[in-house]
Amino acid sequence: MFADACISVLHMQHAPVNVQEWIPDMVWLNVVALSSMTALHDIPDSVFRNDGLWRQWYDAEAPETANVPDYEDRLSKFERMCVVKVREQCSP
């Protein structure tokens, strides 16, 4: 979903620096792409500020049922699904 758009529109040299070693580059590009949505405009900053919570969520066996750090109470079902989908794209 986001991956194809990110590859053609967003390149690593134009994206904010991924300072979290645990986030694969493609997932980071997709996180940056999510920030184009009004409700998620600050998600790259949120991931940076709340590294531990986001890593717990990312590593969760079932992130679709886990609380999304910083956003749980303010995301629509669609927005929540987009966040989960970004994580699932690079999961084993």
C-alpha positions in Angstrom: 0.0 0.0 0.0 2.5 2.7 1.1 5.6 0.9 0.0 5.1 1.5 -3.7 4.3 5.2 -3.2 7.3 5.7 -0.9 9.7 4.1 -3.3 8.7 6.4 -6.2 8.0 9.6 -4.2 10.1 9.5 -1.1 13.8 8.5 -1.0 15.9 8.1 2.1 17.9 11.2 1.4 14.8 13.3 1.5 13.1 11.7 4.5 13.8 12.6 8.1 16.7 10.6 9.4 15.8 7.2 10.8 17.6 7.2 14.2 16.0 4.1 15.5 18.1 1.1 14.6 15.2 -1.3 15.1 13.1 0.2 12.4 13.8 -1.1 8.9 14.3 1.7 6.3 11.2 0.7 4.4 9.0 0.9 7.5 10.5 4.3 8.3 9.7 5.6 4.9 6.2 4.4 5.4 6.0 6.1 8.8 7.1 9.3 7.1 4.4 8.7 4.4 1.8 8.3 7.2 2.6 11.8 8.4 0.8 13.1 5.3 -2.4 12.1 7.0 -3.8 14.9 9.2 -4.3 12.6 12.3 -0.7 11.3 12.0 1.1 14.4 11.0 3.6 14.1 13.9 4.1 10.3 13.9 7.8 10.5 13.0 8.3 12.7 16.1 6.2 10.5 18.2 8.3 7.4 17.3 11.5 9.4 18.2 10.1 10.7 21.5 8.5 7.5 22.6 11.0 5.0 21.3 10.4 2.4 24.0 6.6 2.3 23.6 6.8 2.2 19.8 9.3 -0.6 19.9 7.1 -2.6 22.3 4.2 -2.1 19.9 6.3 -2.9 16.8 7.6 -6.1 18.5 4.1 -7.2 19.8 2.9 -10.5 18.5 -0.5 -8.9 17.7 -0.1 -5.1 17.2 -3.5 -4.9 15.7 -4.9 -5.5 19.2 -2.3 -3.5 21.1 -2.6 0.2 21.9 -1.0 2.5 19.4 1.4 4.7 21.4 0.3 8.4 21.5 -2.6 7.8 19.1 -4.9 5.1 20.5 -7.7 7.4 21.6 -7.7 9.6 18.5 -7.4 7.4 15.4 -10.3 6.3 13.3 -10.4 2.6 12.4 -9.0 3.3 9.0 -6.1 5.4 10.4 -5.3 2.6 12.9 -5.4 0.0 10.2 -2.9 2.1 8.2 -0.5 2.2 11.1 -0.7 -1.5 11.6 -0.3 -2.2 7.9 2.9 -0.2 7.8 4.3 -2.5 10.5 3.1 -5.7 8.8 4.8 -4.9 5.5 8.2 -5.7 6.8 7.4 -8.3 9.4 8.7 -11.9 8.9 
